[in-house]
């Protein structure tokens, strides 16, 4: 008995916990995406990889060691000391060689390699901008779906009352059945909408869970409050986009990396020095000897400098191409932003008409029809028509709000504003 009571208690606790789904706000979802999405982890690892590689930019070239016989005659009898006191011929040599680093070239290489990760940092932010935009769109869709579901649930009760009232009237010979069947069909459509909205809510929950980098089937709910932003004071010029857009910053970083790469190519044309030391052990009394030599590479020679000079020229043109690409993107973003703001303001005004004029008037029309129907001065088909018009207009109003919120998400993405 005790065991059964424990099982029942645990089941009740589990059921209660499952019933209380966590409610998340948009800022919490965005924060989770910023820290947990696999794309973020991928870029962080790539950035760390580049930073670690840059630590070796100032290392020296590896030393070279040589050993072996040096100027040894094939006749082995000549290796030995002669009878008349003459020394033998041949030597055994050990030696080493080391290239001496060019400090300026090392500094240029280090600056180039350290700057490479800066491009990936901006690419990460650009990817995050896209992910946050997706989350906002799914979140706003979810809000509208919940509000639509609330509308159809309320209108379902009105329609159900209307149908039951019509059934009573028909039994008393006071109602025709044509409008009644139309109302029954509308009730079926309402039920179909409810199923569709609930299914779309589940789909958005799965998508947002995936963006947050967690189990797609975790249950949670969202806060249906939202804020409409004001973009009227924003100037969509190069200053705004250069300060905000990560893809434009990535181009700037690429241009800088390009310039640093040019510097490494220029430093490669400078002479490179090396030192070589060799020690020889003589055969047959031949005294020990050594050689100490300095060496220099001359990459600036005409026949050896062609590749470096060609790379420098190529990098100059590549930088010009990236600058032109950036200017093209700035013009495109500016035009898109002004166009989207115009549509955004138009949609806001349209929604005001729904809120202040259209829906209040239709609601009063339905209420007057309902009153007349109760007093037997209006017929069912007229009441149903008023209900249907109000229901469809309310849903269309929510479609307009959905479009407005989608525009807001897209405009935020364009100016790279990741705030809720």
C-alpha positions as CSV (number, residue, x, y, z in Angstrom):
1,X,0.0,0.0,0.0
2,X,2.8,2.4,0.9
3,X,4.5,1.6,-2.4
4,X,1.3,2.3,-4.3
5,X,0.9,5.7,-2.5
6,X,4.4,6.7,-3.4
7,X,3.9,5.9,-7.1
8,X,0.6,7.8,-7.1
9,X,2.3,10.8,-5.4
10,X,5.2,10.8,-7.9
11,X,2.8,10.6,-10.8
12,X,0.8,13.5,-9.5
13,X,4.0,15.6,-9.0
14,X,5.2,14.8,-12.5
15,X,1.8,15.6,-14.0
16,X,1.6,18.9,-12.2
17,X,5.1,19.8,-13.4
18,X,4.3,18.9,-17.0
19,X,1.1,21.0,-16.8
20,X,3.0,24.1,-15.8
21,X,4.9,24.9,-19.0
22,X,7.7,27.5,-18.7
23,X,6.8,30.9,-20.1
24,X,9.6,32.5,-22.1
25,X,10.0,36.1,-23.3
26,X,11.7,37.0,-26.5
27,X,14.8,38.4,-24.8
28,X,15.3,35.1,-23.0
29,X,15.0,33.2,-26.3
30,X,17.5,35.5,-28.0
31,X,19.9,35.2,-25.1
32,X,19.7,31.4,-25.3
33,X,20.4,31.4,-29.1
34,X,23.4,33.7,-28.6
35,X,25.0,31.2,-26.2
36,X,23.7,27.8,-27.2
37,X,23.2,27.6,-31.0
38,X,25.6,25.2,-32.7
39,X,26.6,27.9,-35.2
40,X,27.9,30.1,-32.3
41,X,29.9,27.2,-31.0
42,X,31.3,26.5,-34.5
43,X,32.5,30.1,-35.0
44,X,33.9,30.3,-31.4
45,X,36.0,27.2,-32.1
46,X,37.1,28.5,-35.5
47,X,38.1,31.9,-33.9
48,X,40.0,30.0,-31.1
49,X,41.8,27.9,-33.8
50,X,43.0,31.0,-35.7
51,X,44.1,32.8,-32.5
52,X,46.1,29.7,-31.4
53,X,47.7,29.5,-34.8
54,X,48.7,33.2,-34.6
55,X,50.7,32.5,-31.5
56,X,53.3,30.8,-33.7
57,X,53.8,33.7,-36.1
58,X,57.1,34.8,-34.5
59,X,58.8,31.5,-34.3
60,X,62.2,30.9,-35.8
61,X,62.9,28.5,-38.7
62,X,64.1,25.1,-37.5
63,X,67.9,24.7,-37.3
64,X,69.6,22.4,-39.7
65,X,72.2,19.9,-38.6
66,X,74.7,18.1,-40.9
67,X,77.2,15.4,-40.2
68,X,79.4,13.1,-42.4
69,X,82.8,12.7,-44.1
70,X,84.4,15.8,-45.6
71,X,87.0,15.8,-48.5
72,X,87.9,12.2,-47.8
73,X,90.0,10.3,-50.4
74,X,88.7,7.0,-51.7
75,X,92.0,5.4,-51.0
76,X,91.7,4.5,-47.3
77,X,95.5,4.1,-46.9
78,X,95.8,7.9,-47.3
79,X,93.7,8.5,-44.2
80,X,96.5,7.3,-42.0
81,X,99.5,9.3,-40.8
82,X,102.5,8.9,-43.2
83,X,105.8,7.3,-42.3
84,X,107.7,10.5,-42.8
85,X,105.5,12.4,-40.3
86,X,103.0,13.6,-42.8
87,X,99.4,13.9,-41.8
88,X,96.6,11.8,-43.1
89,X,93.9,13.1,-45.5
90,X,90.2,13.5,-44.9
91,X,88.0,14.8,-42.2
92,X,84.8,14.0,-40.3
93,X,82.5,17.0,-40.1
94,X,79.6,18.1,-37.9
95,X,77.8,21.3,-38.6
96,X,74.7,23.4,-38.0
97,X,72.8,26.1,-39.9
98,X,70.2,28.6,-38.6
99,X,68.1,31.1,-40.5
100,X,68.0,34.4,-38.6
101,X,64.4,35.9,-38.4
102,X,63.6,39.2,-40.0
103,X,61.9,41.0,-37.1
104,X,59.8,43.2,-39.4
105,X,58.6,40.2,-41.4
106,X,57.7,38.4,-38.2
107,X,55.7,41.4,-37.0
108,X,53.9,41.6,-40.3
109,X,53.1,37.8,-40.2
110,X,51.8,38.1,-36.6
111,X,49.6,41.1,-37.4
112,X,48.2,39.3,-40.4
113,X,47.4,36.1,-38.6
114,X,46.0,37.8,-35.5
115,X,43.6,39.8,-37.8
116,X,42.2,36.8,-39.5
117,X,40.0,35.8,-36.6
118,X,38.4,39.3,-36.6
119,X,36.7,38.4,-39.9
120,X,35.2,35.3,-38.3
121,X,34.0,37.3,-35.3
122,X,32.0,39.5,-37.6
123,X,30.7,36.5,-39.6
124,X,29.5,35.0,-36.4
125,X,27.6,38.2,-35.5
126,X,26.1,38.2,-39.0
127,X,24.9,34.6,-38.6
128,X,23.5,35.4,-35.2
129,X,21.6,38.3,-36.8
130,X,19.9,35.9,-39.1
131,X,19.1,33.4,-36.3
132,X,17.6,36.1,-34.1
133,X,15.5,37.3,-37.0
134,X,14.2,33.7,-37.5
135,X,13.4,33.5,-33.8
136,X,11.5,36.8,-33.8
137,X,9.5,35.8,-36.8
138,X,8.5,32.4,-35.2
139,X,7.8,34.2,-31.9
140,X,5.6,36.9,-33.5
141,X,3.8,34.2,-35.5
142,X,3.1,32.3,-32.2
143,X,1.7,35.5,-30.6
144,X,-0.7,36.0,-33.5
145,X,-1.7,32.4,-33.5
146,X,-2.6,32.5,-29.8
147,X,-4.6,35.7,-30.3
148,X,-6.4,34.2,-33.3
149,X,-7.1,31.1,-31.3
150,X,-8.6,33.3,-28.6
151,X,-10.8,35.1,-31.1
152,X,-12.2,31.9,-32.7
153,X,-12.8,30.4,-29.2
154,X,-14.9,33.4,-28.2
155,X,-16.7,33.5,-31.5
156,X,-17.3,29.7,-31.3
157,X,-19.3,30.3,-28.0
158,X,-21.3,33.0,-29.7
159,X,-22.0,30.7,-32.7
160,X,-22.8,27.8,-30.5
161,X,-25.3,29.9,-28.5
162,X,-26.8,31.1,-31.8
163,X,-27.2,27.5,-33.1
164,X,-28.8,26.2,-29.8
165,X,-31.2,29.2,-29.8
166,X,-32.1,28.5,-33.4
167,X,-32.8,24.8,-32.6
168,X,-35.3,25.9,-29.9
169,X,-37.0,28.3,-32.2
170,X,-37.3,25.7,-34.9
171,X,-39.0,23.4,-32.6
172,X,-41.5,26.1,-31.8
173,X,-41.9,26.9,-35.5
174,X,-40.3,30.2,-35.3
175,X,-37.1,29.6,-37.4
176,X,-36.1,28.5,-40.9
177,X,-33.4,25.8,-41.2
178,X,-31.3,27.3,-44.1
179,X,-29.4,29.7,-42.0
180,X,-29.1,27.1,-39.2
181,X,-27.2,24.7,-41.5
182,X,-25.0,27.5,-42.6
183,X,-24.2,28.3,-39.0
184,X,-23.4,24.6,-38.3
185,X,-21.0,24.5,-41.3
186,X,-19.3,27.7,-39.9
187,X,-18.9,25.9,-36.6
188,X,-17.1,23.1,-38.4
189,X,-14.8,25.7,-40.0
190,X,-14.1,27.2,-36.6
191,X,-13.1,23.8,-35.2
192,X,-10.8,23.3,-38.3
193,X,-9.2,26.7,-37.6
194,X,-8.6,25.7,-34.0
195,X,-6.8,22.5,-35.0
196,X,-4.7,24.4,-37.6
197,X,-3.7,27.2,-35.2
198,X,-2.7,24.6,-32.5
199,X,-0.7,22.6,-34.9
200,X,1.2,25.8,-36.1
201,X,1.9,26.7,-32.5
202,X,3.5,23.3,-32.0
203,X,5.6,23.8,-35.1
204,X,6.8,27.2,-34.0
205,X,7.7,25.8,-30.5
206,X,9.8,23.1,-32.2
207,X,11.6,25.6,-34.4
208,X,12.4,27.9,-31.5
209,X,13.6,25.0,-29.4
210,X,15.9,24.1,-32.3
211,X,17.2,27.7,-32.5
212,X,17.9,27.6,-28.8
213,X,20.0,24.5,-29.3
214,X,18.0,22.2,-27.1
215,X,15.5,19.3,-27.3
216,X,12.9,20.2,-29.9
217,X,10.1,18.7,-27.9
218,X,10.6,20.6,-24.7
219,X,7.2,22.2,-23.8
220,X,7.1,25.9,-23.1
221,X,4.8,28.9,-23.6
222,X,5.4,32.5,-24.6
223,X,4.4,35.9,-23.4
224,X,1.9,37.4,-25.9
225,X,2.8,41.0,-25.1
226,X,4.7,42.9,-27.9
227,X,6.0,46.4,-28.6
228,X,5.8,48.2,-31.9
229,X,8.9,50.2,-32.4
230,X,9.3,53.7,-33.8
231,X,11.7,54.0,-36.7
232,X,10.6,57.5,-37.8
233,X,13.7,59.3,-36.4
234,X,16.2,56.9,-37.9
235,X,18.4,58.1,-40.7
236,X,19.3,55.0,-42.9
237,X,22.7,56.2,-44.1
238,X,26.2,54.8,-44.2
239,X,26.9,55.8,-40.6
240,X,24.1,53.7,-39.3
241,X,24.9,50.6,-41.4
242,X,28.7,50.8,-40.9
243,X,28.1,50.9,-37.1
244,X,25.6,48.1,-37.0
245,X,25.9,45.7,-39.9
246,X,28.3,42.8,-39.1
247,X,28.6,41.8,-42.8
248,X,29.9,45.3,-43.6
249,X,32.3,45.1,-40.7
250,X,33.5,41.8,-42.0
251,X,34.3,43.4,-45.3
252,X,36.3,46.1,-43.5
253,X,38.1,43.4,-41.6
254,X,38.8,41.6,-44.8
255,X,40.2,44.7,-46.4
256,X,42.4,45.2,-43.3
257,X,43.6,41.6,-43.5
258,X,44.3,42.2,-47.2
259,X,46.5,45.1,-46.4
260,X,48.3,43.1,-43.8
261,X,48.9,40.4,-46.3
262,X,50.4,42.9,-48.7
263,X,52.8,43.9,-46.0
264,X,53.9,40.3,-45.5
265,X,54.5,40.0,-49.2
266,X,56.6,43.2,-49.2
267,X,58.6,42.0,-46.2
268,X,59.2,38.7,-48.1
269,X,61.2,40.8,-50.7
270,X,63.7,41.9,-48.0
271,X,67.0,40.0,-47.6
272,X,67.0,37.0,-45.3
273,X,70.2,36.1,-43.3
274,X,71.5,32.8,-42.0
275,X,74.6,31.6,-40.2
276,X,76.4,28.3,-40.6
277,X,79.1,26.7,-38.4
278,X,81.0,23.5,-39.3
279,X,83.6,21.6,-37.2
280,X,86.0,19.0,-38.8
281,X,87.9,16.2,-37.1
282,X,91.0,15.4,-39.2
283,X,92.3,11.9,-40.0
284,X,95.9,10.8,-39.4
285,X,97.0,13.8,-37.3
286,X,95.4,16.4,-39.5
287,X,94.5,19.3,-37.1
288,X,90.9,20.0,-36.3
289,X,89.4,22.8,-38.4
290,X,86.2,24.8,-38.6
291,X,84.3,27.1,-40.9
292,X,82.0,30.0,-39.8
293,X,79.9,31.5,-42.7
294,X,77.1,34.0,-43.0
295,X,74.6,33.6,-45.8
296,X,72.0,35.9,-47.3
297,X,69.0,35.2,-49.5
298,X,68.2,37.9,-52.1
299,X,64.5,37.5,-53.0
300,X,64.4,41.0,-54.5
301,X,66.3,39.8,-57.5
302,X,64.3,40.3,-60.7
303,X,63.9,36.6,-61.5
304,X,62.8,35.7,-57.9
305,X,60.6,38.6,-57.0
306,X,57.9,38.1,-59.7
307,X,55.6,36.0,-57.5
308,X,55.6,38.4,-54.5
309,X,55.1,41.5,-56.7
310,X,52.3,39.7,-58.6
311,X,50.6,38.9,-55.2
312,X,50.9,42.4,-54.0
313,X,49.3,43.8,-57.2
314,X,46.5,41.1,-56.9
315,X,45.8,42.0,-53.3
316,X,45.5,45.7,-54.2
317,X,42.8,44.9,-56.8
318,X,41.0,42.6,-54.4
319,X,40.8,45.3,-51.8
320,X,39.3,47.7,-54.4
321,X,36.7,45.0,-55.3
322,X,35.7,44.5,-51.7
323,X,35.4,48.3,-51.2
324,X,33.1,48.5,-54.3
325,X,31.1,45.6,-52.9
326,X,30.6,47.4,-49.6
327,X,29.4,50.6,-51.3
328,X,27.0,48.5,-53.4
329,X,25.6,46.9,-50.2
330,X,25.3,50.2,-48.4
331,X,23.2,51.7,-51.3
332,X,21.0,48.6,-51.4
333,X,20.5,48.5,-47.6
334,X,19.6,52.2,-47.5
335,X,17.0,51.9,-50.2
336,X,15.5,48.8,-48.7
337,X,15.3,50.4,-45.2
338,X,13.5,53.5,-46.4
339,X,11.1,51.4,-48.5
340,X,10.4,49.1,-45.5
341,X,9.8,52.0,-43.2
342,X,7.2,53.5,-45.6
343,X,5.4,50.2,-45.7
344,X,5.7,49.8,-41.9
345,X,4.1,53.2,-41.3
346,X,1.3,52.4,-43.8
347,X,0.6,49.1,-42.1
348,X,0.4,50.9,-38.7
349,X,-2.2,53.3,-40.1
350,X,-4.2,50.5,-41.5
351,X,-4.2,48.7,-38.2
352,X,-5.4,51.9,-36.5
353,X,-8.4,52.0,-38.8
354,X,-9.2,48.4,-37.8
355,X,-8.9,49.2,-34.1
356,X,-10.7,52.6,-34.1
357,X,-13.3,52.3,-36.9
358,X,-13.8,48.9,-38.6
359,X,-14.0,46.4,-35.7
360,X,-15.9,48.7,-33.3
361,X,-18.5,49.3,-36.0
362,X,-18.9,45.7,-36.8
363,X,-19.1,44.7,-33.2
364,X,-21.9,47.2,-32.7
365,X,-23.6,45.9,-35.8
366,X,-23.5,42.4,-34.4
367,X,-24.8,43.5,-31.0
368,X,-27.7,45.4,-32.6
369,X,-28.5,42.3,-34.7
370,X,-28.3,40.1,-31.6
371,X,-30.7,42.4,-29.8
372,X,-33.1,42.5,-32.7
373,X,-32.9,38.7,-33.0
374,X,-33.8,38.3,-29.3
375,X,-36.8,40.6,-29.9
376,X,-37.8,38.7,-33.0
377,X,-37.2,41.7,-35.3
378,X,-34.2,40.2,-37.1
379,X,-33.8,36.8,-38.6
380,X,-31.0,34.2,-38.0
381,X,-29.3,34.6,-41.4
382,X,-28.9,38.4,-40.7
383,X,-27.4,37.7,-37.3
384,X,-25.2,35.0,-38.7
385,X,-24.0,37.4,-41.5
386,X,-23.1,40.0,-38.8
387,X,-21.2,37.3,-36.8
388,X,-19.4,36.0,-39.8
389,X,-18.3,39.5,-40.9
390,X,-17.1,40.3,-37.4
391,X,-15.2,37.0,-37.1
392,X,-13.5,37.3,-40.5
393,X,-12.6,40.9,-39.9
394,X,-11.1,40.2,-36.5
395,X,-8.9,37.4,-38.1
396,X,-7.9,39.7,-41.0
397,X,-7.0,42.4,-38.4
398,X,-4.7,39.8,-36.8
399,X,-3.2,39.0,-40.2
400,X,-2.4,42.7,-40.6
401,X,-0.8,42.8,-37.1
402,X,1.2,39.7,-38.1
403,X,2.5,41.4,-41.3
404,X,3.4,44.5,-39.2
405,X,5.4,42.4,-36.7
406,X,7.1,40.6,-39.6
407,X,8.1,43.9,-41.1
408,X,9.5,45.0,-37.7
409,X,11.6,41.8,-37.5
410,X,12.9,42.3,-41.0
411,X,13.7,46.0,-40.4
412,X,15.5,45.0,-37.2
413,X,17.5,42.4,-39.2
414,X,18.3,45.0,-41.8
415,X,19.8,47.5,-39.3
416,X,21.0,44.5,-37.2
417,X,19.1,45.4,-34.0
418,X,19.0,42.1,-32.0
419,X,17.0,43.7,-29.2
420,X,13.4,42.3,-28.7
